[in-house]
C-alpha cells in the first residue's frame, strides 16, 4: 500500500482515540517492567511495536486486554477504563481480540468449535448462526475445509490462521497480535502475514508486536520502538526506518536489518 | 553365479531363539531361570493339587475337615449370607434387583453416545427405585431398616455414592485451593491437609462415635449415612490434589486464550480448562476411586456389615473352621472383578478421549 492509501484507511470520524494509555507503569514485584507509557491509538490505526527481548512490548499489549494488570496510570479502551471491575474487563475483552505467539487453540475441540465457542457463550449467539459466522471467517483466512479437524491435525501456519479467525468471530474492534509469526516456519510466515495484511486492508485497528519489518513497511501507520520498558521512539514507518532519531533505535535497527 | 541363501542358525530363531535370548542369556539369567522354574515346580504344582485335584465343591463342612484339599463348599453354603448379610432372606430379591438396576445403569452410562438428557431421568428413576426396593415400607414391601443392609449391596452403595459425590467435591476443592481469594484458598488447604493427615478408619470412627456426641438430644443420623459422609469427605480430599495437579499442567496460554475471548471464570473452567485437566488425570483419579471401593471394607470398624465383614461373620461358624482362605479368595475375586472393570473402563476412556496435543 502507498503511504496515501495507508493514511486513508484511518477513520477520523470519531475524535476520541479507541485506546488511551496515559502515564502507565507496571512492576513485576520490584522490577519496573513498564515505565511511563503514553500511547493513543485511533480507530482503524495500525501500530507495529518492536524492540529487543525483554523491552516490555508483549507486557504492554497484554495490559490492554487485562491479561496483565497495571499498577499506576490509566488504560481506557473504547471508553471503558480498565480497573479491577470484572464486568468492565469482560466487556473490553469481548471487543479486543488477541492472537498469541503459540496459537493457544483449544486442542479438545474441533476447529469449528474453537471458533463458535466465543460467539455462543459470550455473545449468546444461537448455534446455527455461530457456525455460519465461523465458516465465513474460515473462508476469510482461506481454510474452510479444515472445519471438522482438530488443531493438532493441521500445520502451524493453519493453526495461527484459525487463531486469527477465532478472534474475528467475536467481531472485535481491536486486534492485538503478540509475535504472531515468531513460532512459525519461514514458509508459513507468509501465509499468516498475508491474512493480516488483508485484515488491515479491511480497516481493522491492529497493534502488532513483531520482528517482521516488511509487514511494518507495508501496512503500519506507526512504528513504536520500546526498550527497557519505555517507549523510546515512534514514527511513521518510512521515517522510522530511514531516519531513526535515538541512539538505541539506531542500534536496534542495525541489528535486525 | 547364484548366491546361496545363508539362513540364520536354527538356535537363534523361533521359539528356541526366544527361550535362549530371554531366559538363558548369560550365566546369571540362566541360573535365575532355573531357580524360578524350581520354585514354580515346588509351589504351583502343590497349589493346583490343593485347589483343583483334592478339592471339595458342594459338600458339607464335616466332609471337608476330613480331607486335605481346598474346601470350596464353604462358598455355596454361605453364599446368600455373604452376599446379602442380615437382610431378611425372603426379601433377598429386593437388594438383588436394586444392584442389578444400579449396575445396569452404570454399564449403560459407559457409552458416551448415551449421554443425553434422558440419561439423567433414567438415573433419577433408577436411584429412587433402588432406594424403595432396599427400604421398603410402601407398595406392600416389608419395611427393612438400614441397619440390616449389608453384604454386597452395602459395599456397592457406599462405593458408588462415595465415588459419585467425592469427584465433584474434589474438583471444587481443587479450584478453591487455586483461588485468588485468601479465605477460600486457606479453607481448602486446611481441609485437604487435615483429611489427608488421618487414616480413613479414624474418620469413620469419628463419624460414628464422636459426631453423635455433638448432636442435640434425640437427633440421630443413620449410621450408614455417617459412614458414607466420611468416605465422601476422605476421597474428595485426594481427588482434589490430583485434579489440582491436572490444573497446573494446563498451559497458561489456554487460560489466557479463554480469558481473551471474554469467557467468565465458570465458562473458562467448564469449557476449556477442566475438560483438559480431568482428562490428563484420569489414571490417578481412577486409582483413587478404586482405592475408595476397596476402602469401604473399613466400615467393619463401626459394625457395618459390608461384603468382607459378612464373609468374616460366616467363618465364625465352627462347621467351616479352617477354611477362611477359600472364602476370602472368593471375596477377593469379587473385589478384583469390580476393580478390574473400573480400570478397564478408564483405559478405554483414555483411548476414546485421545486427541493430538500440539501447542
Interface residues (C-beta under 8 A of the other chain):
Chain A: X65 X67 X86 X90 X91 X93 X94 X96 X97 X98 X100 X102 X103 X104 X105 X106 X107 X108 X117 X118 X121 X122 X150 X151 X152 X153 X159 X166 X167 X170 X183
Chain B: X251 X253 X254 X256 X257 X258 X259 X260 X261 X262 X263 X264 X267 X271 X272 X275 X276 X279 X353 X355 X356 X357 X358 X359
